[in-house]
Amino acid sequence: MPPPPRPPAEQPRRSHAFEHLSAWLTSNTGLQVVDFGGVNQSNLDFLTGLGHRLYADDLLRAADHFFAAKTGQKEEERYSAANIEEFLSQTLDFPDQTIDAVLLWDTLQYLNPALALALVERLYRASAPDCRLLAFFQPASPTLSGTPVSCRILDESTLETRPRGTPRKQQTFNNRGIEKLFQRFQSVKFFLTRDHVQEVIVRR
């Protein structure tokens, strides 16, 4: 039997959006940071090294596990308003205005649309004034599917990314769609990368 295929090599790349966020994180201390890419020692070391507190959770994995257990043959039945509220209450149990920074990475693009909208609304409530959110949006694919990435922080401007999991259904957002998604927030700043990933910094 042939050996299993090796995972793709990790690809370091400069992120201007993360560089922008890092400058703000460096100028502050004692902030509450949320990382929705899961537990990652590199990210933990970087953020706690700046004097911040970190809460990390793999939101995609948590959502897959939670909603797979819900009854209903149709997606809209499983992702009912009641089920979404239950999931967010378990996963994002922060008092209002207590989160100072959020690393969303590309999470929103791979969530059920109703869940993504509810998550942004919950983050608005939980985020403190002047909170910063970092989000990535991959370009649309012909098959409307894509593979989420895992992001490791190497330094204040460099991330190491690699695919995680298998291809899954992908929401696509143009600039107007992203602005509408974060319409309650104070501002949305765009950073376009060479590989056409749309990087965004959202300010509460």
C-alpha positions as CSV (number, residue, x, y, z in Angstrom):
1,M,0.0,0.0,0.0
2,P,1.5,3.4,-1.0
3,P,2.1,5.9,1.8
4,P,-0.6,8.6,2.4
5,P,0.0,11.8,0.5
6,R,2.0,14.4,2.4
7,P,0.2,17.7,3.2
8,P,1.0,20.7,1.1
9,A,4.1,22.6,2.2
10,E,3.4,25.6,4.3
11,Q,3.6,28.9,2.4
12,P,4.9,32.0,4.3
13,R,3.5,35.2,2.9
14,R,3.4,38.8,3.8
15,S,0.0,40.1,5.0
16,H,-0.4,43.8,4.9
17,A,-3.7,43.5,6.8
18,F,-2.0,41.6,9.6
19,E,0.9,44.0,9.6
20,H,-1.7,46.8,10.1
21,L,-3.3,44.9,12.9
22,S,0.1,44.0,14.5
23,A,1.0,47.7,14.7
24,W,-2.2,48.4,16.6
25,L,-1.7,45.3,18.9
26,T,1.8,46.4,19.6
27,S,0.7,49.9,20.7
28,N,-1.7,48.4,23.3
29,T,-1.4,45.9,26.1
30,G,-3.8,43.7,28.1
31,L,-6.3,43.2,25.3
32,Q,-8.7,40.2,24.9
33,V,-8.0,38.6,21.5
34,V,-10.1,35.9,19.9
35,D,-8.6,33.5,17.3
36,F,-11.2,31.4,15.4
37,G,-8.5,29.4,13.6
38,G,-8.1,27.0,16.6
39,V,-5.3,26.5,19.1
40,N,-2.0,27.3,17.6
41,Q,1.2,27.6,19.7
42,S,2.8,30.1,17.3
43,N,-0.1,32.4,17.5
44,L,-0.4,32.0,21.3
45,D,3.3,32.8,21.7
46,F,3.1,35.9,19.5
47,L,0.0,37.4,21.1
48,T,0.7,36.6,24.7
49,G,4.3,37.9,24.0
50,L,2.7,41.3,23.3
51,G,0.9,41.1,26.7
52,H,-2.5,40.1,25.5
53,R,-5.0,37.4,26.5
54,L,-6.0,34.8,23.9
55,Y,-9.1,32.8,23.5
56,A,-8.8,30.2,20.6
57,D,-11.4,28.0,19.1
58,D,-11.7,26.2,15.7
59,L,-15.1,27.7,14.8
60,L,-15.5,25.7,11.6
61,R,-14.9,22.4,13.4
62,A,-17.1,23.4,16.3
63,A,-19.9,24.4,13.9
64,D,-19.6,21.2,11.9
65,H,-19.8,19.1,15.1
66,F,-22.7,21.0,16.6
67,F,-25.0,21.3,13.5
68,A,-24.4,17.7,12.4
69,A,-26.0,16.6,15.6
70,K,-29.2,18.7,14.9
71,T,-32.2,17.0,13.4
72,G,-33.6,18.1,10.0
73,Q,-32.9,16.9,6.5
74,K,-32.7,20.3,5.0
75,E,-29.9,22.7,5.9
76,E,-32.3,25.6,6.8
77,E,-33.9,23.3,9.4
78,R,-30.6,22.5,11.1
79,Y,-29.5,26.1,10.9
80,S,-32.7,27.5,12.5
81,A,-32.5,30.7,14.4
82,A,-32.9,28.7,17.7
83,N,-30.0,26.4,16.8
84,I,-27.8,29.2,15.8
85,E,-28.5,31.1,19.0
86,E,-27.7,28.0,21.0
87,F,-24.4,27.5,19.2
88,L,-23.3,31.1,19.6
89,S,-24.2,31.1,23.2
90,Q,-22.0,28.1,23.8
91,T,-19.1,29.2,21.5
92,L,-19.0,32.9,22.0
93,D,-20.0,33.4,25.6
94,F,-18.4,36.8,26.1
95,P,-20.1,39.7,27.9
96,D,-20.9,42.7,25.7
97,Q,-18.0,45.0,24.7
98,T,-15.2,42.8,26.1
99,I,-13.4,41.6,23.0
100,D,-10.6,43.9,21.7
101,A,-9.4,42.0,18.6
102,V,-10.7,39.0,16.5
103,L,-8.8,36.8,14.1
104,L,-11.6,35.5,11.8
105,W,-9.2,34.5,9.1
106,D,-11.4,32.9,6.3
107,T,-14.0,31.5,8.6
108,L,-16.9,33.5,7.5
109,Q,-16.6,32.3,3.9
110,Y,-17.1,28.7,4.9
111,L,-20.0,29.1,7.3
112,N,-23.7,28.7,6.6
113,P,-24.9,32.1,5.5
114,A,-27.4,32.5,8.3
115,L,-24.7,31.5,10.8
116,A,-22.2,33.9,9.3
117,L,-24.6,36.8,9.7
118,A,-25.5,35.9,13.2
119,L,-21.8,35.5,14.1
120,V,-21.0,39.0,12.9
121,E,-24.0,40.4,14.8
122,R,-22.8,38.6,18.0
123,L,-19.3,39.9,17.5
124,Y,-20.6,43.4,17.2
125,R,-22.2,43.1,20.6
126,A,-19.2,41.4,22.2
127,S,-16.6,43.7,20.7
128,A,-15.4,46.7,22.7
129,P,-15.3,50.2,21.1
130,D,-12.3,50.4,18.7
131,C,-12.1,46.6,18.5
132,R,-10.3,45.3,15.3
133,L,-11.4,42.3,13.3
134,L,-9.2,40.6,10.7
135,A,-11.0,38.6,8.0
136,F,-9.8,37.0,4.7
137,F,-12.0,36.3,1.7
138,Q,-10.7,34.0,-1.0
139,P,-11.6,34.6,-4.6
140,A,-14.6,32.9,-6.1
141,S,-13.9,29.4,-7.6
142,P,-15.7,28.0,-10.6
143,T,-17.1,25.2,-8.5
144,L,-18.2,27.5,-5.6
145,S,-16.1,25.4,-3.3
146,G,-12.7,26.0,-1.7
147,T,-10.4,24.8,1.1
148,P,-10.1,26.8,4.3
149,V,-6.6,27.7,5.4
150,S,-4.8,27.4,8.7
151,C,-2.7,30.6,9.5
152,R,0.3,30.6,11.8
153,I,1.8,34.0,12.8
154,L,5.6,34.1,12.1
155,D,6.2,37.7,12.9
156,E,4.4,41.1,12.8
157,S,3.9,41.0,9.0
158,T,4.2,37.3,7.9
159,L,1.8,34.4,8.1
160,E,2.4,30.8,7.2
161,T,-0.7,29.2,5.6
162,R,-1.6,25.7,4.6
163,P,-4.9,24.1,3.6
164,R,-6.9,22.5,6.4
165,G,-9.5,19.8,5.8
166,T,-11.1,19.2,2.5
167,P,-12.9,21.4,0.0
168,R,-16.2,22.7,1.2
169,K,-19.1,24.9,0.1
170,Q,-17.9,28.5,-0.2
171,Q,-19.7,31.8,0.1
172,T,-18.3,34.5,-2.2
173,F,-18.3,38.2,-1.3
174,N,-17.4,41.2,-3.4
175,N,-16.4,44.5,-1.8
176,R,-20.0,45.6,-1.5
177,G,-21.0,42.3,0.1
178,I,-18.2,42.6,2.7
179,E,-19.2,46.2,3.5
180,K,-22.8,45.1,3.9
181,L,-21.8,42.2,6.2
182,F,-20.0,44.7,8.5
183,Q,-22.4,47.6,8.0
184,R,-22.9,48.2,11.7
185,F,-19.2,48.6,12.3
186,Q,-17.4,52.0,12.0
187,S,-15.1,51.2,9.1
188,V,-13.9,48.5,6.7
189,K,-10.4,48.7,5.2
190,F,-9.4,46.5,2.3
191,F,-6.0,45.1,1.4
192,L,-5.8,43.2,-1.9
193,T,-3.0,40.5,-2.2
194,R,-1.1,39.2,-5.2
195,D,-3.1,36.0,-5.1
196,H,-6.4,38.0,-5.0
197,V,-7.3,37.1,-1.5
198,Q,-9.3,40.0,-0.1
199,E,-7.9,40.9,3.4
200,V,-10.0,43.1,5.6
201,I,-9.6,45.1,8.8
202,V,-12.9,46.0,10.4
203,R,-13.1,48.6,13.2
204,R,-15.8,48.6,15.8
